[in-house]
C-alpha cells in the first residue's frame, strides 16, 4: 500500500516555519535568562528575532553582545545590520567601521547583505568598502 503524500500550501509552510522560529526563540530566551552571558545562544537569538521581524529585540541582543565581546568583529557587524534595518544609518556605519577595525574584511558580502541595504548608498559605506579593499 502506498502512503498518501501531503502537499503543503505556501501559506501552511510559512506558518509551520513561523512556529519553528517561535519555539526556537522561546527556547533561546529561556537559555539566555538562565545563562545571560551565553554568547552563542544570544547570537542565535538575535538572528531568530531578525527572521521573525522583531528588529528592536534583535537590536537589543546585538547591543548586549557588543558589551559582552567587544573585540569580536562579527558582533559589531551584526549590530550594524540591526541598526541599518531600523534606519539608524550613522550608527550602522560606525558599527561597520568598528567591525573592520577589528578584522572584518568581506567587502563583497557587505555589498550584497540585504540587512545593510539602507546604508549601501551612503558615502561612508563606500569609504568602508574602499578601506577593506586597500588593506
C-alpha positions in Angstrom: 0.0 0.0 0.0 1.3 3.4 -1.0 1.2 6.2 1.6 -0.6 9.4 0.6 1.7 12.4 0.2 0.8 15.7 1.7 1.3 18.8 -0.3 1.8 21.9 1.8 0.4 25.2 0.5 2.9 28.1 0.7 0.8 29.6 3.5 0.8 26.5 5.6 4.5 26.0 5.0 5.2 29.6 6.1 3.0 29.1 9.3 4.9 25.9 10.2 8.3 27.7 9.7 7.0 30.6 11.9 6.0 28.1 14.7 9.5 26.7 14.5 11.0 30.1 14.9 8.7 30.9 17.8 9.7 27.7 19.5 13.4 28.4 18.9 13.0 31.9 20.2 11.3 30.7 23.4 14.0 28.1 24.0 16.8 30.6 23.4 15.1 33.2 25.7 15.0 30.6 28.5 18.6 29.7 27.9 19.8 33.3 28.0 17.8 34.0 31.1 19.4 31.0 32.7 22.9 32.0 31.4 22.9 35.7 30.5 26.4 35.5 29.1 25.9 32.6 26.8 27.2 34.4 23.7 26.3 31.6 21.3 22.7 31.4 22.5 22.5 35.2 22.4 23.8 35.4 18.8 21.4 32.8 17.7 18.5 34.6 19.5 19.4 37.8 17.7 19.2 36.0 14.3 15.9 34.4 15.2 14.4 37.8 16.2 15.6 39.3 12.9 14.0 36.4 10.9 10.8 37.0 12.9 10.8 40.7 12.1 11.4 41.6 15.7 14.1 44.1 14.9 14.0 46.1 18.1 14.6 42.9 20.1 17.3 41.8 17.7 19.0 45.2 18.2 18.9 44.9 22.0 20.5 41.5 21.7 23.2 42.8 19.4 24.0 45.7 21.7 24.3 43.2 24.6 26.7 41.0 22.5 28.9 44.1 21.8 29.1 44.7 25.5 30.0 41.1 26.3 32.5 40.5 23.5 33.7 44.0 22.4 36.7 42.7 20.4 34.6 40.4 18.2 34.2 41.8 14.7 31.1 39.7 13.9 29.1 41.1 16.7 29.9 44.6 15.6 28.9 43.6 12.0 25.6 42.1 13.2 24.9 45.3 15.3 25.5 47.3 12.1 22.9 45.1 10.3 20.3 45.6 13.0 20.9 49.4 13.1 20.7 49.6 9.3 17.4 47.6 9.2 15.9 50.1 11.7 17.2 53.1 9.7 19.9 54.2 12.0 22.4 54.8 9.2 25.1 56.8 11.1 25.3 54.3 13.9 25.3 51.4 11.4 28.3 52.9 9.7 30.1 53.4 13.0 29.5 49.7 13.9 30.7 48.6 10.5 33.8 50.7 11.0 34.4 49.0 14.3 33.9 45.6 12.7 36.5 46.5 10.1 39.0 47.8 12.6 38.6 44.5 14.5 39.3 42.5 11.4 36.1 42.1 9.4 37.2 42.1 5.7 34.5 40.7 3.4 33.6 43.7 1.3 31.8 41.6 -1.3 29.4 40.2 1.3 28.8 43.7 2.7 27.8 44.9 -0.8 25.2 42.0 -1.1 23.9 41.8 2.5 20.3 43.0 2.3 20.4 43.9 6.0 22.8 46.7 5.0 20.6 48.0 2.1 19.8 51.2 4.0 23.5 52.2 4.0 24.6 51.0 0.6 24.1 54.5 -1.0 26.0 56.3 1.8 29.4 57.8 1.1 30.6 56.4 4.4 29.7 52.9 3.2 31.7 53.3 0.0 34.7 54.5 2.0 34.5 51.5 4.3 34.4 49.2 1.2 37.4 51.0 -0.2 39.3 50.7 3.1 38.8 46.9 3.1 39.9 46.6 -0.5 43.0 48.7 0.1 44.1 46.7 3.2 
